[in-house]
Amino acid sequence: MHPEQERIFQAMEPEKKLRVAQMLYYSARELKAAGLKAQNPDWSEEKINNRVREIF
């Protein structure tokens, strides 16, 4: 982590840290779903969503 990022993170209120962590988590899930769609274009949305749930 860059020192400036670390400083900003350390200065955050706990509630803000939680919101940032949640945003990162959901962004990671969306990226994984997009990757699975690209690798498996024949998969249904349901199958993709189920696979993302299994991974996370």
mmJSON file of the N, C-alpha and C atoms, coordinates in Angstrom:
{"data_MODEL":{"atom_site":{
"group_PDB":["ATOM","ATOM","ATOM","ATOM","ATOM","ATOM","ATOM","ATOM","ATOM","ATOM","ATOM","ATOM","ATOM","ATOM","ATOM","ATOM","ATOM","ATOM","ATOM","ATOM","ATOM","ATOM","ATOM","ATOM","ATOM","ATOM","ATOM","ATOM","ATOM","ATOM","ATOM","ATOM","ATOM","ATOM","ATOM","ATOM","ATOM","ATOM","ATOM","ATOM","ATOM","ATOM","ATOM","ATOM","ATOM","ATOM","ATOM","ATOM","ATOM","ATOM","ATOM","ATOM","ATOM","ATOM","ATOM","ATOM","ATOM","ATOM","ATOM","ATOM","ATOM","ATOM","ATOM","ATOM","ATOM","ATOM","ATOM","ATOM","ATOM","ATOM","ATOM","ATOM","ATOM","ATOM","ATOM","ATOM","ATOM","ATOM","ATOM","ATOM","ATOM","ATOM","ATOM","ATOM","ATOM","ATOM","ATOM","ATOM","ATOM","ATOM","ATOM","ATOM","ATOM","ATOM","ATOM","ATOM","ATOM","ATOM","ATOM","ATOM","ATOM","ATOM","ATOM","ATOM","ATOM","ATOM","ATOM","ATOM","ATOM","ATOM","ATOM","ATOM","ATOM","ATOM","ATOM","ATOM","ATOM","ATOM","ATOM","ATOM","ATOM","ATOM","ATOM","ATOM","ATOM","ATOM","ATOM","ATOM","ATOM","ATOM","ATOM","ATOM","ATOM","ATOM","ATOM","ATOM","ATOM","ATOM","ATOM","ATOM","ATOM","ATOM","ATOM","ATOM","ATOM","ATOM","ATOM","ATOM","ATOM","ATOM","ATOM","ATOM","ATOM","ATOM","ATOM","ATOM","ATOM","ATOM","ATOM","ATOM","ATOM","ATOM","ATOM","ATOM","ATOM","ATOM","ATOM","ATOM"],
"id":[1,2,3,4,5,6,7,8,9,10,11,12,13,14,15,16,17,18,19,20,21,22,23,24,25,26,27,28,29,30,31,32,33,34,35,36,37,38,39,40,41,42,43,44,45,46,47,48,49,50,51,52,53,54,55,56,57,58,59,60,61,62,63,64,65,66,67,68,69,70,71,72,73,74,75,76,77,78,79,80,81,82,83,84,85,86,87,88,89,90,91,92,93,94,95,96,97,98,99,100,101,102,103,104,105,106,107,108,109,110,111,112,113,114,115,116,117,118,119,120,121,122,123,124,125,126,127,128,129,130,131,132,133,134,135,136,137,138,139,140,141,142,143,144,145,146,147,148,149,150,151,152,153,154,155,156,157,158,159,160,161,162,163,164,165,166,167,168],
"type_symbol":["N","C","C","N","C","C","N","C","C","N","C","C","N","C","C","N","C","C","N","C","C","N","C","C","N","C","C","N","C","C","N","C","C","N","C","C","N","C","C","N","C","C","N","C","C","N","C","C","N","C","C","N","C","C","N","C","C","N","C","C","N","C","C","N","C","C","N","C","C","N","C","C","N","C","C","N","C","C","N","C","C","N","C","C","N","C","C","N","C","C","N","C","C","N","C","C","N","C","C","N","C","C","N","C","C","N","C","C","N","C","C","N","C","C","N","C","C","N","C","C","N","C","C","N","C","C","N","C","C","N","C","C","N","C","C","N","C","C","N","C","C","N","C","C","N","C","C","N","C","C","N","C","C","N","C","C","N","C","C","N","C","C","N","C","C","N","C","C"],
"label_atom_id":["N","CA","C","N","CA","C","N","CA","C","N","CA","C","N","CA","C","N","CA","C","N","CA","C","N","CA","C","N","CA","C","N","CA","C","N","CA","C","N","CA","C","N","CA","C","N","CA","C","N","CA","C","N","CA","C","N","CA","C","N","CA","C","N","CA","C","N","CA","C","N","CA","C","N","CA","C","N","CA","C","N","CA","C","N","CA","C","N","CA","C","N","CA","C","N","CA","C","N","CA","C","N","CA","C","N","CA","C","N","CA","C","N","CA","C","N","CA","C","N","CA","C","N","CA","C","N","CA","C","N","CA","C","N","CA","C","N","CA","C","N","CA","C","N","CA","C","N","CA","C","N","CA","C","N","CA","C","N","CA","C","N","CA","C","N","CA","C","N","CA","C","N","CA","C","N","CA","C","N","CA","C","N","CA","C","N","CA","C","N","CA","C","N","CA","C"],
"label_alt_id":[null,null,null,null,null,null,null,null,null,null,null,null,null,null,null,null,null,null,null,null,null,null,null,null,null,null,null,null,null,null,null,null,null,null,null,null,null,null,null,null,null,null,null,null,null,null,null,null,null,null,null,null,null,null,null,null,null,null,null,null,null,null,null,null,null,null,null,null,null,null,null,null,null,null,null,null,null,null,null,null,null,null,null,null,null,null,null,null,null,null,null,null,null,null,null,null,null,null,null,null,null,null,null,null,null,null,null,null,null,null,null,null,null,null,null,null,null,null,null,null,null,null,null,null,null,null,null,null,null,null,null,null,null,null,null,null,null,null,null,null,null,null,null,null,null,null,null,null,null,null,null,null,null,null,null,null,null,null,null,null,null,null,null,null,null,null,null,null],
"label_comp_id":["MET","MET","MET","HIS","HIS","HIS","PRO","PRO","PRO","GLU","GLU","GLU","GLN","GLN","GLN","GLU","GLU","GLU","ARG","ARG","ARG","ILE","ILE","ILE","PHE","PHE","PHE","GLN","GLN","GLN","ALA","ALA","ALA","MET","MET","MET","GLU","GLU","GLU","PRO","PRO","PRO","GLU","GLU","GLU","LYS","LYS","LYS","LYS","LYS","LYS","LEU","LEU","LEU","ARG","ARG","ARG","VAL","VAL","VAL","ALA","ALA","ALA","GLN","GLN","GLN","MET","MET","MET","LEU","LEU","LEU","TYR","TYR","TYR","TYR","TYR","TYR","SER","SER","SER","ALA","ALA","ALA","ARG","ARG","ARG","GLU","GLU","GLU","LEU","LEU","LEU","LYS","LYS","LYS","ALA","ALA","ALA","ALA","ALA","ALA","GLY","GLY","GLY","LEU","LEU","LEU","LYS","LYS","LYS","ALA","ALA","ALA","GLN","GLN","GLN","ASN","ASN","ASN","PRO","PRO","PRO","ASP","ASP","ASP","TRP","TRP","TRP","SER","SER","SER","GLU","GLU","GLU","GLU","GLU","GLU","LYS","LYS","LYS","ILE","ILE","ILE","ASN","ASN","ASN","ASN","ASN","ASN","ARG","ARG","ARG","VAL","VAL","VAL","ARG","ARG","ARG","GLU","GLU","GLU","ILE","ILE","ILE","PHE","PHE","PHE"],
"label_asym_id":["A","A","A","A","A","A","A","A","A","A","A","A","A","A","A","A","A","A","A","A","A","A","A","A","A","A","A","A","A","A","A","A","A","A","A","A","A","A","A","A","A","A","A","A","A","A","A","A","A","A","A","A","A","A","A","A","A","A","A","A","A","A","A","A","A","A","A","A","A","A","A","A","A","A","A","A","A","A","A","A","A","A","A","A","A","A","A","A","A","A","A","A","A","A","A","A","A","A","A","A","A","A","A","A","A","A","A","A","A","A","A","A","A","A","A","A","A","A","A","A","A","A","A","A","A","A","A","A","A","A","A","A","A","A","A","A","A","A","A","A","A","A","A","A","A","A","A","A","A","A","A","A","A","A","A","A","A","A","A","A","A","A","A","A","A","A","A","A"],
"label_entity_id":["1","1","1","1","1","1","1","1","1","1","1","1","1","1","1","1","1","1","1","1","1","1","1","1","1","1","1","1","1","1","1","1","1","1","1","1","1","1","1","1","1","1","1","1","1","1","1","1","1","1","1","1","1","1","1","1","1","1","1","1","1","1","1","1","1","1","1","1","1","1","1","1","1","1","1","1","1","1","1","1","1","1","1","1","1","1","1","1","1","1","1","1","1","1","1","1","1","1","1","1","1","1","1","1","1","1","1","1","1","1","1","1","1","1","1","1","1","1","1","1","1","1","1","1","1","1","1","1","1","1","1","1","1","1","1","1","1","1","1","1","1","1","1","1","1","1","1","1","1","1","1","1","1","1","1","1","1","1","1","1","1","1","1","1","1","1","1","1"],
"label_seq_id":[1,1,1,2,2,2,3,3,3,4,4,4,5,5,5,6,6,6,7,7,7,8,8,8,9,9,9,10,10,10,11,11,11,12,12,12,13,13,13,14,14,14,15,15,15,16,16,16,17,17,17,18,18,18,19,19,19,20,20,20,21,21,21,22,22,22,23,23,23,24,24,24,25,25,25,26,26,26,27,27,27,28,28,28,29,29,29,30,30,30,31,31,31,32,32,32,33,33,33,34,34,34,35,35,35,36,36,36,37,37,37,38,38,38,39,39,39,40,40,40,41,41,41,42,42,42,43,43,43,44,44,44,45,45,45,46,46,46,47,47,47,48,48,48,49,49,49,50,50,50,51,51,51,52,52,52,53,53,53,54,54,54,55,55,55,56,56,56],
"pdbx_PDB_ins_code":[null,null,null,null,null,null,null,null,null,null,null,null,null,null,null,null,null,null,null,null,null,null,null,null,null,null,null,null,null,null,null,null,null,null,null,null,null,null,null,null,null,null,null,null,null,null,null,null,null,null,null,null,null,null,null,null,null,null,null,null,null,null,null,null,null,null,null,null,null,null,null,null,null,null,null,null,null,null,null,null,null,null,null,null,null,null,null,null,null,null,null,null,null,null,null,null,null,null,null,null,null,null,null,null,null,null,null,null,null,null,null,null,null,null,null,null,null,null,null,null,null,null,null,null,null,null,null,null,null,null,null,null,null,null,null,null,null,null,null,null,null,null,null,null,null,null,null,null,null,null,null,null,null,null,null,null,null,null,null,null,null,null,null,null,null,null,null,null],
"Cartn_x":[0.852,0.0,0.9,0.525,1.262,1.117,2.188,2.12,0.957,0.647,-0.469,-1.797,-1.949,-3.165,-3.273,-2.167,-2.161,-2.559,-2.04,-2.369,-3.861,-4.399,-5.831,-6.676,-6.303,-7.065,-7.013,-5.858,-5.727,-6.541,-6.726,-7.476,-8.994,-9.442,-10.879,-11.568,-12.82,-13.682,-13.998,-14.241,-14.539,-15.705,-16.754,-17.907,-17.511,-16.644,-16.188,-15.334,-14.482,-13.671,-14.563,-15.629,-16.564,-17.216,-17.661,-18.279,-17.293,-16.047,-15.032,-14.799,-14.705,-14.514,-15.688,-16.901,-18.078,-18.054,-17.684,-17.612,-16.569,-15.429,-14.393,-14.879,-15.577,-16.104,-17.071,-18.008,-18.987,-18.358,-17.371,-16.646,-15.929,-15.335,-14.646,-15.635,-16.815,-17.833,-18.267,-18.45,-18.852,-17.762,-16.513,-15.405,-15.325,-15.517,-15.495,-16.629,-17.819,-18.953,-18.659,-18.077,-17.744,-16.716,-15.737,-14.733,-15.342,-16.23,-16.892,-17.748,-18.444,-19.248,-18.369,-17.228,-16.332,-15.761,-15.464,-14.882,-15.922,-17.164,-18.237,-19.48,-19.433,-20.563,-21.872,-21.782,-22.995,-23.669,-23.036,-23.62,-24.769,-25.791,-26.909,-26.484,-27.275,-27.016,-27.085,-28.034,-28.188,-26.932,-26.398,-25.195,-24.008,-23.89,-22.81,-22.951,-24.157,-24.389,-24.098,-24.497,-24.219,-22.721,-22.014,-20.555,-19.869,-20.304,-19.728,-19.965,-21.165,-21.459,-20.529,-20.294,-19.396,-17.977,-17.527,-16.168,-15.997,-17.009,-16.912,-17.547],
"Cartn_y":[-1.17,0.0,1.235,2.194,3.462,4.179,4.837,5.527,6.518,7.205,8.162,7.43,6.301,5.503,4.992,4.545,4.042,5.144,6.348,7.469,7.772,7.812,8.101,7.02,5.763,4.665,4.705,4.981,5.036,6.177,7.235,8.388,8.214,7.198,6.993,6.538,6.961,6.463,4.992,4.197,2.776,2.534,3.358,3.181,3.371,4.34,4.596,3.428,2.898,1.736,0.567,0.372,-0.715,-0.493,0.738,1.033,0.796,1.209,1.007,-0.492,-1.242,-2.691,-3.346,-2.914,-3.464,-3.14,-1.919,-1.534,-2.38,-2.618,-3.44,-4.874,-5.391,-6.75,-6.901,-5.973,-6.066,-5.791,-4.939,-4.712,-5.987,-6.685,-7.941,-8.981,-9.035,-9.977,-9.637,-8.363,-7.945,-8.256,-8.028,-8.347,-9.849,-10.646,-12.102,-12.534,-11.971,-12.319,-11.943,-10.79,-10.371,-11.307,-11.712,-12.652,-13.996,-14.488,-15.759,-15.666,-14.534,-14.339,-14.372,-13.705,-13.657,-15.035,-15.809,-17.132,-18.186,-17.924,-18.908,-18.224,-17.772,-16.998,-17.788,-19.104,-19.923,-20.118,-19.675,-19.832,-18.851,-19.309,-18.431,-17.503,-16.444,-15.533,-16.278,-17.203,-17.974,-18.796,-19.431,-20.242,-19.362,-18.212,-17.285,-16.832,-16.432,-15.983,-17.085,-18.307,-19.43,-19.667,-19.584,-19.799,-18.696,-17.457,-16.347,-16.59,-17.036,-17.337,-18.428,-19.455,-20.539,-20.012,-19.142,-18.619,-17.737,-16.919,-15.988,-16.554],
"Cartn_z":[0.0,0.0,0.0,-0.789,-0.847,0.502,0.973,2.27,2.384,1.304,1.341,1.523,0.832,0.992,2.431,2.969,4.34,5.324,5.124,5.996,5.938,4.738,4.573,5.244,5.026,5.609,7.135,7.695,9.152,9.753,8.993,9.495,9.385,8.656,8.45,9.727,9.854,10.921,10.626,11.648,11.428,10.466,10.553,9.661,8.204,7.958,6.588,6.093,6.968,6.593,6.198,6.946,6.637,5.277,4.999,3.698,2.554,2.742,1.708,1.49,2.576,2.46,1.731,2.043,1.366,-0.124,-0.464,-1.877,-2.61,-1.985,-2.597,-2.795,-1.798,-1.873,-3.047,-3.151,-4.234,-5.6,-5.645,-6.903,-7.334,-6.371,-6.683,-7.215,-6.622,-7.102,-8.527,-8.808,-10.154,-11.171,-10.802,-11.7,-11.96,-10.926,-11.102,-12.017,-11.837,-12.7,-14.145,-14.364,-15.729,-16.35,-15.556,-16.06,-16.416,-15.561,-15.847,-17.101,-17.28,-18.497,-19.739,-19.662,-20.813,-21.136,-20.103,-20.307,-20.66,-20.295,-20.489,-21.037,-22.279,-22.831,-22.913,-22.846,-22.923,-21.574,-20.481,-19.148,-18.937,-18.212,-17.854,-16.711,-16.525,-15.407,-14.081,-13.984,-12.75,-12.467,-13.495,-13.309,-12.911,-13.538,-13.197,-11.748,-11.361,-9.986,-8.975,-9.29,-8.392,-8.256,-9.373,-9.34,-8.531,-8.701,-7.925,-6.438,-6.063,-4.652,-4.121,-4.932,-4.511,-4.278,-5.154,-5.062,-3.839,-3.572,-2.447,-1.205],
"occupancy":[1.0,1.0,1.0,1.0,1.0,1.0,1.0,1.0,1.0,1.0,1.0,1.0,1.0,1.0,1.0,1.0,1.0,1.0,1.0,1.0,1.0,1.0,1.0,1.0,1.0,1.0,1.0,1.0,1.0,1.0,1.0,1.0,1.0,1.0,1.0,1.0,1.0,1.0,1.0,1.0,1.0,1.0,1.0,1.0,1.0,1.0,1.0,1.0,1.0,1.0,1.0,1.0,1.0,1.0,1.0,1.0,1.0,1.0,1.0,1.0,1.0,1.0,1.0,1.0,1.0,1.0,1.0,1.0,1.0,1.0,1.0,1.0,1.0,1.0,1.0,1.0,1.0,1.0,1.0,1.0,1.0,1.0,1.0,1.0,1.0,1.0,1.0,1.0,1.0,1.0,1.0,1.0,1.0,1.0,1.0,1.0,1.0,1.0,1.0,1.0,1.0,1.0,1.0,1.0,1.0,1.0,1.0,1.0,1.0,1.0,1.0,1.0,1.0,1.0,1.0,1.0,1.0,1.0,1.0,1.0,1.0,1.0,1.0,1.0,1.0,1.0,1.0,1.0,1.0,1.0,1.0,1.0,1.0,1.0,1.0,1.0,1.0,1.0,1.0,1.0,1.0,1.0,1.0,1.0,1.0,1.0,1.0,1.0,1.0,1.0,1.0,1.0,1.0,1.0,1.0,1.0,1.0,1.0,1.0,1.0,1.0,1.0,1.0,1.0,1.0,1.0,1.0,1.0],
"B_iso_or_equiv":[0.0,0.0,0.0,0.0,0.0,0.0,0.0,0.0,0.0,0.0,0.0,0.0,0.0,0.0,0.0,0.0,0.0,0.0,0.0,0.0,0.0,0.0,0.0,0.0,0.0,0.0,0.0,0.0,0.0,0.0,0.0,0.0,0.0,0.0,0.0,0.0,0.0,0.0,0.0,0.0,0.0,0.0,0.0,0.0,0.0,0.0,0.0,0.0,0.0,0.0,0.0,0.0,0.0,0.0,0.0,0.0,0.0,0.0,0.0,0.0,0.0,0.0,0.0,0.0,0.0,0.0,0.0,0.0,0.0,0.0,0.0,0.0,0.0,0.0,0.0,0.0,0.0,0.0,0.0,0.0,0.0,0.0,0.0,0.0,0.0,0.0,0.0,0.0,0.0,0.0,0.0,0.0,0.0,0.0,0.0,0.0,0.0,0.0,0.0,0.0,0.0,0.0,0.0,0.0,0.0,0.0,0.0,0.0,0.0,0.0,0.0,0.0,0.0,0.0,0.0,0.0,0.0,0.0,0.0,0.0,0.0,0.0,0.0,0.0,0.0,0.0,0.0,0.0,0.0,0.0,0.0,0.0,0.0,0.0,0.0,0.0,0.0,0.0,0.0,0.0,0.0,0.0,0.0,0.0,0.0,0.0,0.0,0.0,0.0,0.0,0.0,0.0,0.0,0.0,0.0,0.0,0.0,0.0,0.0,0.0,0.0,0.0,0.0,0.0,0.0,0.0,0.0,0.0],
"pdbx_formal_charge":[null,null,null,null,null,null,null,null,null,null,null,null,null,null,null,null,null,null,null,null,null,null,null,null,null,null,null,null,null,null,null,null,null,null,null,null,null,null,null,null,null,null,null,null,null,null,null,null,null,null,null,null,null,null,null,null,null,null,null,null,null,null,null,null,null,null,null,null,null,null,null,null,null,null,null,null,null,null,null,null,null,null,null,null,null,null,null,null,null,null,null,null,null,null,null,null,null,null,null,null,null,null,null,null,null,null,null,null,null,null,null,null,null,null,null,null,null,null,null,null,null,null,null,null,null,null,null,null,null,null,null,null,null,null,null,null,null,null,null,null,null,null,null,null,null,null,null,null,null,null,null,null,null,null,null,null,null,null,null,null,null,null,null,null,null,null,null,null],
"auth_seq_id":[1,1,1,2,2,2,3,3,3,4,4,4,5,5,5,6,6,6,7,7,7,8,8,8,9,9,9,10,10,10,11,11,11,12,12,12,13,13,13,14,14,14,15,15,15,16,16,16,17,17,17,18,18,18,19,19,19,20,20,20,21,21,21,22,22,22,23,23,23,24,24,24,25,25,25,26,26,26,27,27,27,28,28,28,29,29,29,30,30,30,31,31,31,32,32,32,33,33,33,34,34,34,35,35,35,36,36,36,37,37,37,38,38,38,39,39,39,40,40,40,41,41,41,42,42,42,43,43,43,44,44,44,45,45,45,46,46,46,47,47,47,48,48,48,49,49,49,50,50,50,51,51,51,52,52,52,53,53,53,54,54,54,55,55,55,56,56,56],
"auth_comp_id":["MET","MET","MET","HIS","HIS","HIS","PRO","PRO","PRO","GLU","GLU","GLU","GLN","GLN","GLN","GLU","GLU","GLU","ARG","ARG","ARG","ILE","ILE","ILE","PHE","PHE","PHE","GLN","GLN","GLN","ALA","ALA","ALA","MET","MET","MET","GLU","GLU","GLU","PRO","PRO","PRO","GLU","GLU","GLU","LYS","LYS","LYS","LYS","LYS","LYS","LEU","LEU","LEU","ARG","ARG","ARG","VAL","VAL","VAL","ALA","ALA","ALA","GLN","GLN","GLN","MET","MET","MET","LEU","LEU","LEU","TYR","TYR","TYR","TYR","TYR","TYR","SER","SER","SER","ALA","ALA","ALA","ARG","ARG","ARG","GLU","GLU","GLU","LEU","LEU","LEU","LYS","LYS","LYS","ALA","ALA","ALA","ALA","ALA","ALA","GLY","GLY","GLY","LEU","LEU","LEU","LYS","LYS","LYS","ALA","ALA","ALA","GLN","GLN","GLN","ASN","ASN","ASN","PRO","PRO","PRO","ASP","ASP","ASP","TRP","TRP","TRP","SER","SER","SER","GLU","GLU","GLU","GLU","GLU","GLU","LYS","LYS","LYS","ILE","ILE","ILE","ASN","ASN","ASN","ASN","ASN","ASN","ARG","ARG","ARG","VAL","VAL","VAL","ARG","ARG","ARG","GLU","GLU","GLU","ILE","ILE","ILE","PHE","PHE","PHE"],
"auth_asym_id":["A","A","A","A","A","A","A","A","A","A","A","A","A","A","A","A","A","A","A","A","A","A","A","A","A","A","A","A","A","A","A","A","A","A","A","A","A","A","A","A","A","A","A","A","A","A","A","A","A","A","A","A","A","A","A","A","A","A","A","A","A","A","A","A","A","A","A","A","A","A","A","A","A","A","A","A","A","A","A","A","A","A","A","A","A","A","A","A","A","A","A","A","A","A","A","A","A","A","A","A","A","A","A","A","A","A","A","A","A","A","A","A","A","A","A","A","A","A","A","A","A","A","A","A","A","A","A","A","A","A","A","A","A","A","A","A","A","A","A","A","A","A","A","A","A","A","A","A","A","A","A","A","A","A","A","A","A","A","A","A","A","A","A","A","A","A","A","A"],
"auth_atom_id":["N","CA","C","N","CA","C","N","CA","C","N","CA","C","N","CA","C","N","CA","C","N","CA","C","N","CA","C","N","CA","C","N","CA","C","N","CA","C","N","CA","C","N","CA","C","N","CA","C","N","CA","C","N","CA","C","N","CA","C","N","CA","C","N","CA","C","N","CA","C","N","CA","C","N","CA","C","N","CA","C","N","CA","C","N","CA","C","N","CA","C","N","CA","C","N","CA","C","N","CA","C","N","CA","C","N","CA","C","N","CA","C","N","CA","C","N","CA","C","N","CA","C","N","CA","C","N","CA","C","N","CA","C","N","CA","C","N","CA","C","N","CA","C","N","CA","C","N","CA","C","N","CA","C","N","CA","C","N","CA","C","N","CA","C","N","CA","C","N","CA","C","N","CA","C","N","CA","C","N","CA","C","N","CA","C","N","CA","C","N","CA","C","N","CA","C"],
"pdbx_PDB_model_num":[1,1,1,1,1,1,1,1,1,1,1,1,1,1,1,1,1,1,1,1,1,1,1,1,1,1,1,1,1,1,1,1,1,1,1,1,1,1,1,1,1,1,1,1,1,1,1,1,1,1,1,1,1,1,1,1,1,1,1,1,1,1,1,1,1,1,1,1,1,1,1,1,1,1,1,1,1,1,1,1,1,1,1,1,1,1,1,1,1,1,1,1,1,1,1,1,1,1,1,1,1,1,1,1,1,1,1,1,1,1,1,1,1,1,1,1,1,1,1,1,1,1,1,1,1,1,1,1,1,1,1,1,1,1,1,1,1,1,1,1,1,1,1,1,1,1,1,1,1,1,1,1,1,1,1,1,1,1,1,1,1,1,1,1,1,1,1,1]
}}}
